[in-house]
Amino acid sequence: MKSLFFTGKGGVGKSTLSAAAAWQLSEQGYKVLAVSFDPAHNLGDIYNVELGHKKKKFTKNLFLQEADLDTAASVYISQNIDILTEVYSYTRAFNLDLYFKVLRYSPGVEEYASLTVMEEIFRTETDFDYIVFDTPPTGLTLRILALPNITVTWIDRLRRIRKQILEKRYTIHNISGQYIEGGVRLAYEEKDDRVIQKLDELWKRYVGVYKTLKSDSTHICVVFNPDYLSLRESQRIVTGLKDLQLPLRVAYNNKFRDDLAPVADEVEQKLLNGAGDVELMRVPIHDYVREGAYKFAFDVTAPFR
């Protein structure tokens, strides 16, 4: 399975190019899932079909999905609250359940919701040949791509802390006392501890996401226009990917016209200078028609086959 991420400034055409790539690959006989992570979804508009959080069959080989981050965030928070409430049931006297509930309003929940959707797709949709992601604005996309490595680092630290807690419990496990009827007996072995089990599960999942993003099967593509307006934000994407040690594979100079060649040359040089081995494609300007807007005459899929 190959994964394609189309990134870029709003308005440069990343949604249209990702939709065109998904369509062309499906027409070549590949089984394709196109997923929008952009809160301002355009995928359904481009294909002129109503989409939701679950994938929907569009043609024999092409499936479409617009990830609902609010739904994903609610599921993510609910699952973790259930575990925390169960494990720390003895703290109800301190009203900690109130603090658990407000987690759904915490900064970063949207990014983690996107990460959980991405992880689930990588783990469960293995029968697809290609997964094509239409991404949100630059800042959110970079935070989402950074999360797997950041999360693995934090989980490593949390696992060490939890193991220290279990070791302390083990030293006093023979000291028992029941202060209330039905008192709680705390786990001190890893095999009995729900927290360490959950941390181990999350560690394996997010390591898997990180490895997928770093692998040769993943193509991160930046879409820009032959003008100076999109240059700065595209440069932030190139720099951000370099900081995250994630390879930029393809650069699409979209909406290209021959009369813009001098500007296009300069923008391409400034953007890709020092970016490494990046395949550059100039995509001619596409006449937008609502019906069949994804049907490009230009082949945008050459770098992926």
N, C-alpha and C positions, 0 to 999 in steps of 0.2 A: 504494500500500500504506500502511495506517495501523498504527501501533504503539501498544498500550495497556499501560501499566505500573501494576499494582495494588500499592500499598505500604501499610504500616501495621504496627502492633504485633501481635505474635503473639496469636492468639485473637480478633481483631476481626472476622474473616470475609473477609479479602482473597482467600484461596484459593477460598472458596465463591462470592464475587462475580465473580472472574475466570472461574471455570468457568461461571457462569450467563451472563455476558456473551458468552463464546465460543459457548455453546450457542445463545443467542438470535440472535446475528449469523448463525450458520450456518443457523438455521431461516428467516431472512429471505432466504436465497439467496446469502449471501456465503461465499467460501472462507476458512476460518479455521484458523490454527495456534495452539493453546494450549500454552505452554511454562512449565514450572516450573523456577525457579532456586533454590528453597528447598531446602537440604540435607535438611530433614525434609519430603520430598515428600508432598503431600496430593492432588495432581491425580488420580492413579490410584485412590485411595480414593473420591474424590467421584464419579468416573465408574464406579467398580466394575469396573476393568479393569487388567490388568498392563501397566505402561509401562516404557520404558527410555530409553537415550540417543538412540536413533533415533526419528524421528516414526512414529506409528502411526495408521492410518486408523480413525476411530471411526464416522463416518457419511459420507455422500456428500460433504459440505462441511466436515466437522470432522476435524482431525488433532490428535493429542496427543503431547506429548514431555516427559519428565522428564530434564533435563540432568544427566548424571553428571559432577560437577566433578572427581572423581579421574581418570576416564578422560580428560577434556579437559585436565587438568593434565599428565598423562603424555605425551599427544600434543604439547602445547605445548612441554614441556621437551625431549622427544626430537628434535623438529624443529630446535630451536635448538642443541642439543648437536651434532647432525650437522653443521650449518653451521659452528659454532665449531671443531669437531674438524678439519673439512676445511681451513678457512682457516688455522688455527693448528697445522697438523700438525707444523711444525718445532719446536714447543715441547714435544713429548712427553717430551723428556729431563728437563723440569722437573716432570713428573707433573701438569700442569695439567688433564688429563682427569679426575682425581679431584675437582678443584674444580668442574668442570662438572657432574659427576654429582650432587653434593650440592645443586645448585640446586633440585631437586624438593622439598626440605624447607624451602626458604626462605619467610619470611613474605611474604604477598601473592600467592603462586602461585595460590591459590583464586580471588582476585579477577581475576587476569589470565586464568585459565581461563574464568571467566564472561564476561569481555570477549571472548575469542576465539570463544566459542559465539555470543554476541550478534552479533558482526561477521559470522560465517559465515552466520547466519540472515538478516541484513539483505542480504547480498551474493548469497545463493543461492536464497532462498525468495521470489523476486519474483513468483511466480504467485499468491500469497495476497493476498486483499483486506485481511485483518487478521491481525496477530500479537499475541496476548494473553500478556503475561508475568506470572506469579505470582512475586513477588520474595521474597528471604530477609529476615531481620530488618533493622531500620532501618540499623544501622551498616554492615553488609555491603552493603546496597543502595546507600547513599550513596557508599561507596568505589567500587563498580562503576561508578556513573554518573559519578563524578569521573575515572575512569581514562582515558577517551579524550582529554580535554583535557590532562591531566597527561602522558600518553604522547607526544602530539604535541609538547609542549614539550621533553621530554627527547630525543626523536628528532631534533628540530631541532638541539639542542646536539651530539648524537652525530654527526650528519652533518657539522657544521662541523669537529669534531675529526678525523673520518675524512678529510675533504678536506685538512686540514692535513698529515696523515700522508702522503697520496698526493703532495702537493706536495713534501714533503721527499724522498720516494722518487724523484720525477722528477728532482730536482737531482743525484742520484747514480746515475741508472740506467745511465750509461755505465761506472761502476766495477763491474767484475764479478770474481768469483773463486769457485772451487769448492773447498770445503774437504772435502767428502765426496762419494762417488759418488752421483749422483742428487740433488745439492743442490737447494734450493728457490729459484726465481726469483720474487721478490715483484712483485705487480701494482702499477703506479703510475698507471694510467688508470682512470677511474671505470667505463668500460664493461667492464673486466676484473676489477673488484674485487667479490667476492661480498658483502662486508660492506656496502658502499655500496648495492649492488643490493637487499639485504634491508632495509636501513633505508628506502630509497625506497619499497619495496613496503609496509612497515608504516605509513609515514607516510600514504600514500594511503588505506590501509584505515581507519586510526583517524580521519583527518580525515572520512572518509565516515560513520563512526559518530557522531562529534560533530555533524556537520551534520544527520544524521537525528534525533538527540535534540533538537536545537534547532528543528527544523522544525515547521510547523503540522500535519504528519501524525502527530506523536507526542503522545499524551495521557498525562501522568503523573497518576495518581489516588491520593489518600490515603483510606484506609478507617479509620474510627474508630467508637466507640460513644458513645451518649448518657450517658457517665459520666466522672468525673474521672480514672479510672485510665489510660485511653488518651490523655488530653489531652496530657500532657507529651511522650510519645514522638512523637505526631503533630506537636506543635510543633517538635520537632527535625527532622522531615522537611521541614516547611514552611521552616524556617530554612536547612536544608542545601540545598534546591533553590534558594533565593534566592541563597545564596553561590555555587552552581555556575552561576547564571544559566540555570537550566532551569525552564521554566514549569510551574506546577501548574495543571492544567486543570479537574479535577473533584474534589469532596470528597463522599464517601459517608458519611452518618451512618447506620450500619448497626444493625440490631436495634432500630429505633425503635418506641416505644409511646406512645400518647397521654398516659398518666399520667406519662411521663418528659419531656414537652414543656418544663417550666421548666428542667430541667437541660440538656436538649438545646439550648435557646436560648442558655444561658450558655456551654456548651462550644463551640458553633459561633462565637459572637462572639469568644471568646478565641483560638480557633484561626485564624480567617480574617481577623482584624483586620490590615490592611496586607498581606494576601496577594495583592492584585490581583484581576483578573477571574477568579474561580473559580466554576464552576457547582456549586451545592449540591443534593444529592439526599438525601432521607430515605427509607431503605429499611426497610419494615416487617419486624418479626421474622419469620423463616422457620422453619416447623416442619421440623426435620431428619428426613428419611427416607433411609436409605442408598440404596435404589433410587430413582434420579431426583432426588438431592439438588440437582442443578444446574438443575432445572426450576422456575424462579421464576415466580410469577404477576406479580410486579412487573417492569416493563421497566427494566433497568439500562443499556440501550444508547442511550438517547435522545441523550446528549451527543455520540455518535460518528458519527451518521448525517447 
